[in-house]
């Protein structure tokens, strides 16, 4: 059976992105590989083996065009309202907290954050299928 191990995004500034993901989600460097033209930095939460791979292409000056195919990363938290307030205190950009319902059933309480390169990250309150 296949096991998911990471997702990769391209970023322009390694230090800025590393700081963002540490402050926003508590991700810590798991590995870093420096090559002549690019650097690979793997970040993870100590409680999960799944990693976020940041690829830094060293000759990239302009922002990446995220296009219309990218959706978002998602993280589960204990309390979406508390995390939203923390993000605001940290000065990290967020959308308002919302609850998605299917009929009368609440599916998820969430908000979206945006990293320094414009990637969207969904922050979902733990519960239901997001346990």
C-alpha positions, 0 to 999 in steps of 0.5 A: 500500500502507498504511504503519503510522505510529503508535499512540495511547494516552491518558495523564494526565501528559505529563511522567511518561509522557515520562520512562517511555518515554524510560527504558524504551525510549529513545523521544524526542519527534519532535513536540508539538502543544498545543491548548486542550483536549489535547496530542499528543506523538509519540515515536519511536526514532531507528532507526524511523519508527513513532511512539507518539502520547501524547494528554493530555486536559487536563481528565482527572483520573481514570484511563482505563478500559483495558477488555478490548479493549486488548492491548499495544504491543511492542518488540524488544530484543537481550537480554530478560534484560538488558533485564529486569534494567535495568528492575528497576534503573530501578524499572520494573514488569515481569513475569518473563521467559518463553518461549512455545513452539509444540510444541518450537519457541520462538516468543518470549522476552519479559516485560511492562512496565506504563507509568504509566497501566497500559498493557501493553508486551511486550518481546520478544527479537530473533529468529525473526519478531521480527528 
